Amino acid sequence: PPPFTGVWMGDSKLCAIGVHCGNHITSHGLALNCCTDLTWFDHIVPCGLEGKGVTSLSHELGQHVAVNHVLEPFLDSFQEVFDCTLVSAEDP
């Protein structure tokens, strides 16, 4: 929910999105919780947001969702949304 970044399911964050700029370097990334052990989040304040939770695809769907199950559809959607072609480090 605005003004918070990421992908949310109600008051729980499903995917964190971040950008960092420093020392003339920009880095970015995301963390999509597929089958994450959510109990670790009981010991911290995730993303510094008091009163907000964390969830995963496995938790929301009620079944195990492995990273390799969502990787290809995620990358396909990324290419479509950003109108780009992704190149793997293994590609010639």
Summary of the structure (lengths in Angstrom):
residues: 92
radius of gyration: 15.3
end to end distance: 41.2
largest distance: 47.1
contacts: 177
relative contact order: 0.16
helix: 33%
strand: 26%
